[in-house]
Amino acid sequence: MSDKPNILYVFADQMRATAMNCMPEPLREPVHTPNLDRLASQGVLCTNAYANSPVCTPSRATLLTGKFALNCRCIVNDLRLPEDEHSIADALDDAGYHCGYIGKWHLDGISRHMFTPPGRRRHGFDAYWAAYNCNHNYFDPKWYEDDNPMLQRQAGYDADVQTDQAIGFLERFREEPFCLFLSWGPPHDPYRTAPQEFLDMYPTDRIALRPNMEGADPEALAGYYAHVTALDRNIGRLMDALERLGLAENTIVVFSSDHGDMLWAHGRRNKQQPHEESIHIPLIVRWPGHVPAGRTSDLLIGVVDHAPTLLGLAGVPVPAEMDGRDLSGLISGDMAEAARPSSVYIGEYVSFDQAQIWQPWRGVRTERYTYARWLQGGGVLFDNAADPYQMHNLFHDPEHAATRQELEGELQGWLTRLNDGFKRGEEHLRDLGQQEEWLIRQEHFYGFGTRNF
């Protein structure tokens, strides 16, 4: 068995941080998650983890490259992650790791159903591949495996099948240093497609709505919780497999999500907004003997920081081109608290899909405040300590002018460091040379491709 730590990174799609019973009050939701609770008791629960770009493709590109979506050229869903972008798997390959990927990919462009061939379009996940670009039909599991271009199918619940594949990967590579990314599709909608045994756990007439929810669908919320509990069972299966195979002590386990879900908070659905329900994600890190057990940390950490932090924990050099911060010393407790980040940079570069009626926005999340501005004016300022449900927008409140000015300064610092011109989405696409990809996407989904460049 290798002396290098293995890495098992498990992430859900569209799961918000508060959908775990181990999260502290006041925002914890009534979800049954005994295995995630156990995982948190054995590691560090990060309560201030955020998606820098709260939508699928940009967030997944950020996760794997350690670069902000604008810098890794993935600012819209269904743009292909350019082949010359390097990922955490590339860095780990160079260090002798066997890297595998299972589940939803959503980084290979249009169509969402294509075979992703071996090579650079897999960005270093070469030891094992059982993935599909994008599928949310959870009772029609399908994937392409390794170099076989024939579509594979199996009966059952998608996440159960993928967990079986992950356990097979652990068994196969147990004697080698490995990194496995396991990407589940739930609890992303459709919500009522969880296994019936879990739907039965959440009667819709007993679902309590949060104070900021407007016109919510209790059946959808109950289905969301059912999906989370179904995933929780699979977390338990993975932890049991690590124990059975003797891998638990030498495997860094991470659980997270690509972004959250508004679920009718403030009358909105899905993601792509600066609100907590959209940007706040779960993050648990367990590595016995190296990461303190049972610790709750309010460290500010963005998705962009996950790759460099994992590399730091594993003792693998962090590539210089990564934008993210190696926060492994703060996770493990070896670094002085003075090195804590002051904010997480958040934003939406192009308004599309559910956010088409909104404008691009940029902002920051500090330990206390959320601040964001829309491109054409206006914005939000929330005091999350005094107003955890974000019911009172202080953006135009004269009494908070100094706070707004301070946070604008924090945002300007990020814009300058990242060379982000905060322009119209079409201008960013033009600058990146991705106009044609964008038009193909719009034609594919909406039957039109007319945009002004």
Legacy VTK file of the C-alpha trace (Angstrom):
# vtk DataFile Version 3.0
C-alpha trace
ASCII
DATASET POLYDATA
POINTS 453 float
0.000 0.000 0.000
1.282 3.467 -0.902
2.470 5.909 1.746
0.922 8.722 -0.281
-2.591 9.656 0.897
-5.402 8.612 -1.388
-8.111 11.138 -2.308
-11.836 10.413 -2.534
-13.730 13.542 -3.559
-17.506 13.081 -3.580
-19.795 15.859 -4.719
-23.495 16.291 -5.265
-25.158 18.562 -7.809
-27.137 21.550 -6.575
-26.974 20.634 -2.872
-26.971 23.589 -0.522
-25.017 23.599 2.713
-27.991 23.733 5.043
-29.371 20.398 3.768
-27.292 18.468 6.314
-28.285 17.750 9.878
-24.715 18.389 11.064
-24.849 22.069 10.059
-25.257 24.462 12.997
-28.409 26.459 13.638
-30.176 28.677 12.716
-30.352 27.608 9.075
-30.096 23.816 9.386
-32.896 22.084 7.509
-34.795 19.003 8.762
-32.929 16.447 6.645
-31.944 12.964 7.806
-28.189 12.651 7.102
-26.676 10.252 9.678
-23.695 9.271 7.533
-22.748 12.831 6.632
-23.116 13.674 10.320
-20.738 10.799 11.140
-18.291 11.965 8.482
-18.351 15.476 9.962
-17.724 14.066 13.447
-14.589 12.382 12.091
-13.209 15.422 10.271
-13.626 19.159 9.719
-17.019 20.641 8.861
-16.473 23.901 6.950
-19.510 26.120 7.478
-18.356 28.962 5.201
-17.802 27.110 1.904
-19.027 28.850 -1.262
-19.384 28.327 -4.980
-17.499 31.079 -6.794
-19.702 30.636 -9.890
-22.958 29.018 -8.763
-23.887 27.056 -11.888
-22.769 23.649 -13.176
-20.121 23.951 -15.915
-18.343 27.071 -14.593
-18.231 25.644 -11.059
-17.016 22.216 -12.183
-14.314 23.781 -14.330
-13.245 25.907 -11.370
-13.195 22.854 -9.107
-10.930 20.793 -11.339
-8.571 23.518 -12.567
-8.297 25.615 -9.406
-8.924 28.627 -11.646
-11.832 31.033 -11.753
-14.299 30.334 -14.550
-13.198 33.349 -16.580
-9.564 32.264 -16.399
-10.211 28.639 -17.371
-12.574 29.821 -20.136
-15.742 28.102 -18.935
-18.182 30.914 -18.133
-21.391 29.302 -19.418
-22.967 25.871 -19.109
-22.110 23.505 -21.959
-18.897 25.182 -23.053
-16.125 22.611 -23.398
-13.279 22.977 -20.934
-10.373 23.746 -23.292
-8.010 20.817 -23.728
-4.969 22.875 -22.768
-6.391 23.586 -19.305
-4.709 21.451 -16.661
-6.558 19.942 -13.733
-5.874 18.551 -10.289
-5.771 15.130 -11.949
-2.890 16.244 -14.182
-0.932 17.365 -11.124
-1.665 14.085 -9.339
-0.792 12.030 -12.436
2.643 13.657 -12.385
2.984 12.626 -8.720
2.240 8.970 -9.494
-1.477 8.852 -8.715
-4.111 6.797 -10.551
-6.986 9.195 -11.217
-10.560 8.156 -11.931
-13.831 9.953 -12.574
-17.358 8.590 -12.136
-20.710 10.289 -12.768
-21.770 13.619 -14.212
-19.035 15.446 -16.172
-20.716 18.445 -17.891
-17.419 19.793 -19.229
-17.459 18.488 -22.807
-19.728 20.954 -24.576
-22.700 20.154 -26.803
-24.247 17.663 -26.860
-24.771 16.626 -23.281
-24.962 13.002 -24.442
-21.719 12.526 -26.364
-18.878 10.102 -25.751
-15.882 11.885 -24.255
-12.882 10.094 -25.786
-9.681 9.282 -23.909
-7.128 12.049 -23.989
-7.112 15.717 -23.120
-10.898 16.076 -23.042
-10.768 13.977 -19.846
-8.166 16.276 -18.271
-6.005 13.663 -16.608
-8.660 11.206 -15.380
-7.096 8.338 -17.272
-6.960 5.398 -14.836
-10.731 4.866 -14.886
-13.635 6.639 -16.571
-17.331 5.861 -16.054
-18.966 9.167 -16.881
-21.723 10.846 -18.869
-21.682 14.482 -19.848
-25.064 15.370 -18.302
-27.961 13.129 -17.269
-30.699 13.936 -14.748
-32.947 10.972 -15.438
-32.064 9.256 -12.194
-33.750 5.946 -12.980
-31.967 5.603 -16.296
-28.305 5.313 -15.244
-26.021 5.550 -18.253
-22.356 6.118 -18.817
-19.396 5.611 -21.121
-16.664 3.439 -19.661
-12.940 3.789 -20.301
-12.246 3.715 -24.071
-15.519 2.012 -25.053
-17.733 4.354 -27.151
-20.777 2.102 -26.612
-23.281 3.553 -24.145
-23.641 1.505 -20.954
-26.956 1.247 -19.086
-28.175 -0.402 -15.903
-31.427 -0.480 -13.960
-31.596 1.312 -10.616
-31.041 4.691 -9.016
-28.210 6.616 -10.634
-26.275 7.409 -7.458
-26.504 3.778 -6.250
-25.003 2.487 -9.510
-22.250 5.114 -9.448
-21.430 4.244 -5.842
-21.107 0.581 -6.842
-18.639 1.692 -9.526
-16.733 3.788 -6.982
-16.418 0.853 -4.583
-15.128 -1.242 -7.482
-12.522 1.463 -8.165
-11.410 1.393 -4.509
-11.049 -2.383 -4.636
-9.091 -2.259 -7.885
-6.630 0.481 -6.890
-6.350 -0.213 -3.162
-2.594 -0.913 -3.435
-1.845 2.238 -5.444
-2.062 5.956 -4.664
-5.385 6.965 -6.169
-7.653 9.953 -6.624
-11.309 9.360 -7.406
-13.850 12.072 -8.163
-17.414 10.785 -7.740
-20.030 13.185 -9.122
-23.665 12.455 -8.226
-26.555 14.107 -10.115
-29.061 14.543 -7.235
-30.477 16.490 -5.498
-30.645 18.581 -8.704
-34.208 18.585 -10.048
-36.361 16.700 -11.012
-36.989 16.489 -7.289
-39.647 13.778 -7.104
-37.417 11.139 -8.684
-35.757 9.873 -5.506
-36.374 6.221 -4.510
-39.799 5.801 -2.950
-38.434 4.636 0.410
-36.831 8.057 0.832
-39.829 10.004 -0.474
-41.885 8.215 2.187
-39.615 9.691 4.870
-40.755 13.237 4.039
-44.569 13.575 3.987
-45.361 16.804 2.158
-47.894 17.898 4.792
-45.074 18.014 7.355
-42.584 20.062 5.334
-41.806 23.346 7.072
-41.130 26.263 4.744
-38.367 28.720 5.574
-39.391 32.362 6.222
-37.922 33.626 2.928
-39.697 31.122 0.682
-42.357 32.533 -1.632
-44.776 30.319 -3.556
-42.809 27.203 -2.653
-43.793 23.693 -3.692
-43.690 21.442 -0.573
-43.625 18.321 -2.772
-40.489 19.540 -4.530
-38.809 20.413 -1.231
-39.688 16.990 0.185
-38.237 15.374 -2.945
-35.055 17.402 -2.561
-34.650 16.147 0.993
-35.377 12.582 -0.153
-32.567 12.777 -2.723
-30.166 14.082 -0.055
-30.989 11.202 2.273
-30.554 8.732 -0.598
-27.085 10.191 -1.193
-26.368 9.992 2.523
-26.930 6.229 2.432
-24.290 6.005 -0.287
-21.853 8.047 1.784
-22.265 5.349 4.419
-21.568 2.639 1.840
-18.375 4.405 0.749
-17.143 4.841 4.312
-17.844 1.177 5.054
-15.915 0.168 1.930
-12.899 2.238 2.964
-12.927 0.531 6.373
-13.326 -2.954 4.890
-10.460 -2.402 2.456
-8.141 -0.931 5.088
-8.074 2.428 3.319
-9.802 4.670 5.852
-6.681 5.892 7.648
-4.781 6.866 4.514
-7.579 8.386 2.419
-8.519 12.062 2.356
-12.305 12.084 2.001
-14.104 15.240 0.875
-17.826 15.784 0.484
-19.123 18.906 -1.253
-21.330 20.207 -4.085
-20.877 22.334 -7.184
-23.475 24.929 -6.045
-26.723 25.225 -4.117
-30.417 25.561 -4.958
-32.707 28.524 -4.335
-35.778 26.250 -3.944
-38.160 29.228 -4.014
-36.159 31.361 -1.585
-37.030 34.960 -2.472
-39.427 33.535 -5.047
-36.597 32.118 -7.201
-35.580 28.655 -8.327
-32.363 26.831 -9.114
-29.102 28.808 -8.815
-27.022 31.616 -10.405
-27.881 34.165 -7.704
-25.708 35.725 -4.955
-28.090 34.499 -2.234
-26.931 31.959 0.354
-29.197 29.219 -0.962
-27.384 29.432 -4.310
-23.751 29.953 -3.285
-23.456 28.227 0.124
-22.323 24.610 -0.277
-21.464 21.700 2.018
-17.816 20.913 2.698
-16.517 18.144 4.952
-12.863 17.030 4.981
-11.785 13.839 6.776
-8.280 12.410 7.075
-7.690 10.569 10.370
-4.593 11.678 12.219
-4.005 14.659 9.934
-7.252 16.651 10.047
-8.808 17.300 13.471
-11.853 15.150 14.154
-15.124 16.798 15.131
-13.967 20.334 14.369
-16.275 23.000 12.962
-14.477 25.723 11.007
-15.848 29.047 9.765
-12.903 29.411 7.362
-13.930 31.147 4.141
-13.220 28.769 1.274
-14.333 28.881 -2.361
-14.598 26.057 -4.859
-11.513 27.558 -6.534
-9.563 26.676 -3.381
-10.485 22.988 -3.300
-7.894 21.704 -5.789
-4.869 23.548 -4.344
-5.964 22.665 -0.809
-6.241 18.969 -1.688
-2.837 19.059 -3.336
-1.453 20.767 -0.256
-2.881 18.110 2.039
-1.401 15.379 -0.163
2.014 17.059 -0.280
1.849 17.549 -4.056
3.144 20.850 -5.496
0.395 23.299 -6.401
0.710 24.468 -10.039
1.547 28.147 -10.254
-1.316 28.820 -12.687
-3.981 27.909 -10.123
-5.887 30.944 -8.832
-7.084 29.185 -5.693
-5.417 29.270 -2.313
-3.828 26.285 -0.602
-5.723 26.354 2.692
-4.501 22.942 3.854
-2.649 24.475 6.793
-5.850 26.101 8.047
-7.851 22.900 7.500
-5.313 20.818 9.401
-4.687 23.480 12.046
-0.999 23.872 11.192
-1.227 27.453 9.878
-1.680 30.620 11.925
-5.211 31.992 11.906
-3.802 35.320 10.724
-3.561 33.788 7.245
-7.332 33.388 6.918
-8.887 34.781 3.713
-11.003 37.904 4.147
-13.543 37.067 1.427
-14.671 34.681 -1.294
-15.095 36.106 -4.796
-18.456 35.233 -6.371
-20.108 36.068 -9.679
-22.104 35.211 -12.789
-20.370 36.107 -16.048
-23.238 35.514 -18.497
-26.980 35.612 -17.844
-28.419 32.404 -19.288
-31.033 29.723 -18.663
-32.843 30.384 -15.356
-30.981 33.692 -14.927
-31.712 35.178 -18.361
-33.967 37.836 -16.868
-31.128 38.982 -14.604
-27.865 40.744 -15.368
-24.308 39.502 -14.843
-23.108 40.246 -11.338
-19.965 40.198 -9.199
-19.593 40.178 -5.463
-17.875 39.006 -2.320
-18.907 36.897 0.642
-17.122 37.797 3.875
-17.595 36.106 7.229
-20.493 38.461 7.962
-21.692 40.120 4.766
-22.836 39.287 1.253
-22.256 42.074 -1.250
-22.938 41.906 -4.986
-23.548 44.348 -7.834
-25.417 43.819 -11.075
-23.696 45.080 -14.201
-26.335 47.681 -15.067
-26.867 48.962 -11.550
-28.289 47.956 -8.204
-27.220 45.121 -5.989
-27.532 43.407 -2.652
-25.970 43.892 0.750
-26.948 41.464 3.480
-25.820 41.311 7.088
-25.922 37.543 7.449
-25.308 37.636 11.200
-28.338 39.828 11.896
-30.418 38.626 8.936
-29.595 34.968 8.172
-32.535 34.575 5.768
-31.458 37.700 3.854
-34.827 39.391 4.122
-33.485 42.953 4.327
-31.397 44.333 1.480
-29.177 47.113 2.861
-27.645 48.091 -0.481
-29.293 51.545 -0.519
-29.460 52.008 3.254
-27.565 55.234 4.176
-26.689 53.794 7.580
-24.677 51.055 5.865
-22.933 53.281 3.316
-19.537 52.811 4.983
-19.933 49.027 4.973
-20.963 49.112 1.336
-17.926 51.231 0.462
-15.612 48.834 2.322
-17.058 45.809 0.548
-16.875 47.576 -2.822
-13.171 48.062 -2.116
-12.851 44.323 -1.426
-14.620 43.576 -4.710
-12.443 46.017 -6.658
-9.366 44.284 -5.283
-10.594 40.959 -6.663
-11.517 42.464 -10.047
-8.053 43.956 -10.360
-6.192 40.812 -9.285
-8.163 38.652 -11.704
-8.153 41.152 -14.575
-11.927 40.815 -14.698
-13.337 43.709 -16.704
-16.913 42.990 -15.439
-18.401 43.369 -18.900
-21.472 42.118 -20.731
-21.438 38.363 -21.063
-21.288 38.598 -24.845
-18.147 40.706 -24.589
-16.442 38.132 -22.375
-17.430 35.361 -24.805
-16.021 37.394 -27.673
-12.778 38.043 -25.791
-12.441 34.297 -25.173
-13.194 33.453 -28.797
-16.253 31.448 -27.782
-18.998 33.238 -29.715
-19.575 30.256 -31.996
-19.791 27.779 -29.120
-22.302 30.039 -27.396
-24.446 30.362 -30.513
-24.411 26.597 -31.042
-25.532 26.124 -27.451
-28.404 28.612 -27.772
-29.530 27.053 -31.043
-29.361 23.586 -29.492
-31.526 24.426 -26.471
-33.716 27.295 -27.638
-33.792 27.136 -31.439
-32.108 30.505 -31.876
-28.588 31.771 -31.914
-28.866 35.505 -32.409
-26.708 37.446 -29.998
-24.943 40.759 -30.371
-21.160 40.511 -30.304
LINES 1 454
453 0 1 2 3 4 5 6 7 8 9 10 11 12 13 14 15 16 17 18 19 20 21 22 23 24 25 26 27 28 29 30 31 32 33 34 35 36 37 38 39 40 41 42 43 44 45 46 47 48 49 50 51 52 53 54 55 56 57 58 59 60 61 62 63 64 65 66 67 68 69 70 71 72 73 74 75 76 77 78 79 80 81 82 83 84 85 86 87 88 89 90 91 92 93 94 95 96 97 98 99 100 101 102 103 104 105 106 107 108 109 110 111 112 113 114 115 116 117 118 119 120 121 122 123 124 125 126 127 128 129 130 131 132 133 134 135 136 137 138 139 140 141 142 143 144 145 146 147 148 149 150 151 152 153 154 155 156 157 158 159 160 161 162 163 164 165 166 167 168 169 170 171 172 173 174 175 176 177 178 179 180 181 182 183 184 185 186 187 188 189 190 191 192 193 194 195 196 197 198 199 200 201 202 203 204 205 206 207 208 209 210 211 212 213 214 215 216 217 218 219 220 221 222 223 224 225 226 227 228 229 230 231 232 233 234 235 236 237 238 239 240 241 242 243 244 245 246 247 248 249 250 251 252 253 254 255 256 257 258 259 260 261 262 263 264 265 266 267 268 269 270 271 272 273 274 275 276 277 278 279 280 281 282 283 284 285 286 287 288 289 290 291 292 293 294 295 296 297 298 299 300 301 302 303 304 305 306 307 308 309 310 311 312 313 314 315 316 317 318 319 320 321 322 323 324 325 326 327 328 329 330 331 332 333 334 335 336 337 338 339 340 341 342 343 344 345 346 347 348 349 350 351 352 353 354 355 356 357 358 359 360 361 362 363 364 365 366 367 368 369 370 371 372 373 374 375 376 377 378 379 380 381 382 383 384 385 386 387 388 389 390 391 392 393 394 395 396 397 398 399 400 401 402 403 404 405 406 407 408 409 410 411 412 413 414 415 416 417 418 419 420 421 422 423 424 425 426 427 428 429 430 431 432 433 434 435 436 437 438 439 440 441 442 443 444 445 446 447 448 449 450 451 452
